[in-house]
């Protein structure tokens, strides 16, 4: 029974989040500031959710930093997303294997 209650609450929250902007903003948004905020909001939220997870994912901050640096360098060189992910993961994994030996 609790599962159905949870599903109902999640559905209501999801619906309200999508419906409220349509109800309040009937006219086209012309404010450059508001348009800028709405344009960059998804990137800010994604960064806020991703960055802490990156540095706590390996359990060892050094390997997380090495993986992040590998991802940043490959991203700046415009490599493909799968290549960046694979090399960053490999860099973090290899670093976590080497750290106990030092």
N, C-alpha and C positions, 0 to 999 in steps of 0.2 A: 504494500500500500504506500509506503514511504517513497518508493521508486517513482510511482505515478505523480506524487506530489512534487518531487524534485523535477521531473520532466515538465510538469505544468508551470512551475516557477521559472525554469530556464526558458521555456517557450515564451512566457509573458515578458520576461526581461528582454529577450532578443527582439520580440515584436515591438516593444516600446522604444527601444534604441533606434530601430529603423523607421518607426512611424512618427515619432515626435518631430524630427526635422521637417518632414513633409507637412505636418500640421502647422508648425510655427512659421516656416519660410515659404510663403505662397508666392512672393515676388522673387525675381532674379536677384541674386546677391551681387551688388556692385562695389562694395567696399574693398579696395585693394588689400587692406590689412587683413580683413576677415578671409578673403580669398587665399591670401598667402598662408594664413594659419591653417585653413582647411586643406590646402595643398600639401603642406609639410607634416601634418599630423600623423599620417600612417608611418612615415619614416621615423619620426620621433618615438612613437609607441613601439615600433619594431626594435629600434635600437635599445630602448629602455628594457625591453623584455629579453633581448638576446645577450647583451654584454655581461650582465651578472651570471647568466647561465654558462657563458664561455669560461669564465674564470673559476667556476666551482665544479665544472664537469669532470675534470680529471682527478680531483682530490689532491693534486700537487700544483701549486701556483706556477712553478717554473716551467713545467711541461705545458701548462695552459698558455703561458706567455709565448713560448716557442711556437706553438701551434697557431696562435693569433698572429704573430709576426710573419710566419710563413704564409698565412692566408692574406694578410695585408700586402705583402710583397708581390705575390702572384696576382692578386686583384689589381694592383697598380699596373702590372704588366699586361692587363686585359686578357688573362687566361680564362678558359671556360669555367663555369660554376662547378661542374663535376670535378674538374682538375684541381681547382682551388680546395674543394672539400676533401678530396682524397689526399693531396699532399699535406694539408694542414693536419689531418687526422694522423697520417703517417709520421709527421714531424713530432707531434705530441706523444704518440705511442713510443717512438724510438727514444725520445728524451726520457720518458718514464721508465724505460728499460735501462738506460745508461745511468740515471741518477743514483740508484742504490750502489752502483759500482764505484762511485766517486767518494 
